[in-house]
Amino acid sequence: MSKNQIVILGGGTGGTMTANRLRRRFDADQAEIHVVDRDDRHVYQPGLIFVPFGLASIEEIVRPRRHQFWAGVTFHENEVAEVWIDRNEVLLDDRTVLPYDVLVVASGVRLQPEETDGMTGPGWNERVFTFYDPEGARGLQAALDRFDGGRLVVNLVDMPIKCPIAPLEFAFLADWFLRERGLRARTELLFATPLDGAFTKPVASERLAGLLAEKEIELVTEFNAGEVDGAGGKLGSYDGRELEFDLLVTVPLHGGAAYLERSPGLADALGFVPVDMHTLQTPTKANIFALGDATDLPTSKAGSVTHFEAEVLTENIAHFLAGEELVGTFDGHANCFIETGFHKALLIDFNYVTEPLTGHFPTAFGLPLLRESRLNHLGKLMFQWVYWHALLPGREIPGFGPRMPTAGKRRTPVHA
Ligand SMILES: Cc1cc2nc3c(=O)[nH]c(=O)nc-3n(C[C@H](O)[C@H](O)[C@H](O)COP(=O)(O)OP(=O)(O)OC[C@H]3O[C@@H](n4cnc5c(N)ncnc54)[C@H](O)[C@@H]3O)c2cc1C
């Protein structure tokens, strides 16, 4: 095989795993591997949920990006400006042109708070916050420290968002935090969502709605937020409803990276990249693949999904370069711990066709599914170590792979 040039756009979860897996797969004389990212701060994003409550600091969850790559991966600290798909080239912000044989889009999502009327106006980062980026999470920590009771509204503006369970986790942890501080009795806690239930999938939605009710968190459904009045403390929906707040915790609209809009043929109208749901190859060009939050796939935008995709993607890049048929083994597998406070967590595991069910993961003797337990909470805490030391370097974890395990799952309703 002659030496191939592989360019990966984005050095977050998916880009780093893919680069490291490819580096282990190909010798240096077989492939050059380039990763482009705009900064040198790799954020362990699941850790952001703990920052507002003082349970983690930004310093504990951020590491230098360039140190996460195996030797032999070339890191470019640059903004991607444009992709010229007809010429197989990427243009960077310093006018560097990177030619490629294979391109991997791993640029995640872009938070777009400015797309909701008033959100970034008066009150932004004073009484309206998002914990979806490090700066917002840190600001929210200070605001919660000052919070002395009132109305706290948690809202996700619209789907899709990354980690769709994170806003629920925030609500559960806020309930715990306020109880510990003796503020719960004088705080109304609301969870407002555009969905018709607490979550997207029926069995999990019912279980999570039950937990919200147990914790006296009011669930407001089909609430499509259209306007924020930060100064007046009001969140308005398109159907004319209004929620008053003293503190608004929002998950803003998500879209794809801006360079995708300047690269015709790569992304859909929302900026997400269409790919084959099993092979991760784009329909636009056979030598372009995508993974992680950047894709339009009908599974969760989650780090676990990105990890499972990275395994299949690496295989398929090797097949593509060898002129072989691709494997279609990605089944939409997603796996997420859901922190519920009081040192407990739930676990959900699902794929394109099987919704989150009760039972155990990965076998009948594993972690409990859709049931609060301390074991799951410990699993969530341990996961950060696993992320830095096994997942990012591209090491295999036995029993934790792209195909969703079915051995421990029960097909009975939650309340049975
Ligand atoms: C609060 C929160 C909690 C979460 N909790 C969980 C959880 O418990 N479990 C779970 O599985 N997942 C969780 N996630 C989701 C998980 O972090 C993401 O799904 C995962 O990181 C996606 O990986 P990615 O590679 O697609 O994107 P990212 O890891 O976001 O990487 C994208 C990279 O592309 C770079 N980039 C974008 N545009 C450009 C450009 N133009 N030029 C250069 N670089 C660019 C960015 O700088 C970034 O580094 C959580 C996310 C959040 C925000």
The ligand as an ORCA input file, in Angstrom:
! r2SCAN-3c Opt
* xyz 0 1
  C     -22.667     18.533     29.775
  C     -22.377     17.323     28.935
  C     -22.457     16.055     29.498
  C     -22.211     14.928     28.731
  N     -22.302     13.707     29.319
  C     -22.097     12.598     28.591
  C     -22.190     11.312     29.189
  O     -22.430     11.170     30.390
  N     -21.979     10.226     28.402
  C     -21.703     10.338     27.069
  O     -21.526      9.319     26.399
  N     -21.610     11.550     26.468
  C     -21.784     12.675     27.193
  N     -21.669     13.917     26.598
  C     -21.533     14.012     25.143
  C     -20.098     13.799     24.643
  O     -19.199     14.637     25.328
  C     -20.072     14.086     23.149
  O     -21.092     13.361     22.516
  C     -18.747     13.697     22.525
  O     -17.717     14.482     23.056
  C     -18.806     13.842     21.004
  O     -17.552     13.711     20.448
  P     -17.211     14.459     19.085
  O     -15.824     14.056     18.742
  O     -18.269     14.245     18.091
  O     -17.255     16.014     19.452
  P     -16.314     16.823     20.437
  O     -15.696     15.929     21.445
  O     -17.110     17.959     20.918
  O     -15.137     17.346     19.502
  C     -15.336     18.219     18.420
  C     -14.057     19.001     18.217
  O     -14.103     19.699     16.968
  C     -13.441     20.942     17.125
  N     -13.913     21.864     16.088
  C     -15.190     22.171     15.756
  N     -15.209     23.019     14.725
  C     -13.926     23.272     14.396
  C     -13.309     24.082     13.412
  N     -13.995     24.812     12.546
  N     -11.968     24.099     13.361
  C     -11.215     23.362     14.232
  N     -11.742     22.579     15.164
  C     -13.089     22.525     15.247
  C     -13.827     21.386     18.537
  O     -12.892     22.318     19.066
  C     -13.828     20.057     19.300
  O     -12.609     19.818     19.957
  C     -21.862     15.075     27.358
  C     -21.764     16.349     26.797
  C     -22.009     17.455     27.566
  C     -21.892     18.842     26.946
*
